[in-house]
Amino acid sequence: MKGIVKAAFAVAGLAVAPLLQAHAQDAQELRKQCLDQLDPEETWRVADPVLRLCDRAVKALPEDAELHARLGAEYFKKSNRPPSGIFEAMTQGSPFKDGLAPRGARLIEIAAELGDVGSMTRLGMMYTQFGVRPQNFELARRWLKAAAEAGEPEAQNMLGLLTEAGLGGPADPDEAQRWFELAAEQNDADAQRELAEQYMQGALVAQDPARAAALAQPFAEAGDVKSQKLMGALYANGHGVEKDMRTAFDWFAKAADQGDPNAQFVVGQLYFAGQGVDRDISEGLRWLEAAAEGGSPGAQGMLGALYLTGQGVEANPQHAFTLIEPAAYGGDATAQFNLAVMYEQGMGVEADKKQAAYWYKRAADQGDSDALQNFLRLQRGG
């Protein structure tokens, strides 16, 4: 009997090895399929079945830091995607309620615990804000320090800010400066621009626009689009530099020439207003068209309003609707108000009081008092 049992175990052992090997191969294939289908630029287009496949992959590979980091980032991006239509816009829950952002945060936390430096930085950043994780500057410092010591410039800058402000631990200007210098030595445009924006906004440290300008200018001159837009904003508002609309226009134009839709929108507005450049309606329209095609909600809304009213172009309510609707879905409050007016009055679209009320409410939620009055009027049957 003992011999039979021993033989049975031997056979079982021979059968287990191929099964384990097959499982490992299946897990790696899942991993490959997952990563091949995740688009780092347009994650919100990724279908839910792909995310489910990736969830299976991380379950099969619990020690894979890169896989957890990538999938966590994708969940965060997907939680911020725009609604794809009126029904979804009306029914879509918050990213916290529907679980996308919390799922992303947990995956990033696992990746950080597994040693992924980028995830350590992201987790530290999460703890500096109110949101998917409770604000906790001590934990923020802990994770940012781990990433900073591994050489991550963004983490070094943020750790410097927390150390300078005394958040999550004692203030230490010398230590803060050490982290800033370590980050600067790497000449990383993203990290230096993030630092410049922190000094411009003054959320964590005292506002210092002059320092923001000094940080951003070298990268703007080297062609970094976001730094060029930041310099444009500084000159347009006179923050940290003497206000100069011509110089502001030049910086925004540099970014616009590189195809940035938001910069193209600003350039179009400046041409219309004649600020920093001679007023030129046709040139303004050209830049607005480019920005609208690039997906700028502001440009779509403004161009749509021009076609709706016939300012600078031949009035075309139907074309106006095709521009204003995506701008409204993109969150532009003015476009939401105008779309509501179009639905209420049947301009370029069949009249629909329910749709009108919905869009007035969306605009009112963003602080538009006229939209609130119109929404209440429709609610009363007016």
Secondary structure as GFF3:
##gff-version 3
##sequence-region A 1 382
A	DSSP	alpha_helix	2	37	.	.	.	ID=ss1
A	DSSP	three_ten_helix	43	45	.	.	.	ID=ss2
A	DSSP	alpha_helix	48	60	.	.	.	ID=ss3
A	DSSP	alpha_helix	65	79	.	.	.	ID=ss4
A	DSSP	alpha_helix	86	91	.	.	.	ID=ss5
A	DSSP	alpha_helix	100	113	.	.	.	ID=ss6
A	DSSP	alpha_helix	117	126	.	.	.	ID=ss7
A	DSSP	alpha_helix	137	149	.	.	.	ID=ss8
A	DSSP	alpha_helix	153	165	.	.	.	ID=ss9
A	DSSP	alpha_helix	173	185	.	.	.	ID=ss10
A	DSSP	alpha_helix	189	201	.	.	.	ID=ss11
A	DSSP	alpha_helix	209	221	.	.	.	ID=ss12
A	DSSP	alpha_helix	225	237	.	.	.	ID=ss13
A	DSSP	alpha_helix	245	257	.	.	.	ID=ss14
A	DSSP	alpha_helix	261	273	.	.	.	ID=ss15
A	DSSP	alpha_helix	281	293	.	.	.	ID=ss16
A	DSSP	alpha_helix	297	309	.	.	.	ID=ss17
A	DSSP	alpha_helix	317	329	.	.	.	ID=ss18
A	DSSP	alpha_helix	333	345	.	.	.	ID=ss19
A	DSSP	alpha_helix	353	365	.	.	.	ID=ss20
A	DSSP	alpha_helix	369	379	.	.	.	ID=ss21
###
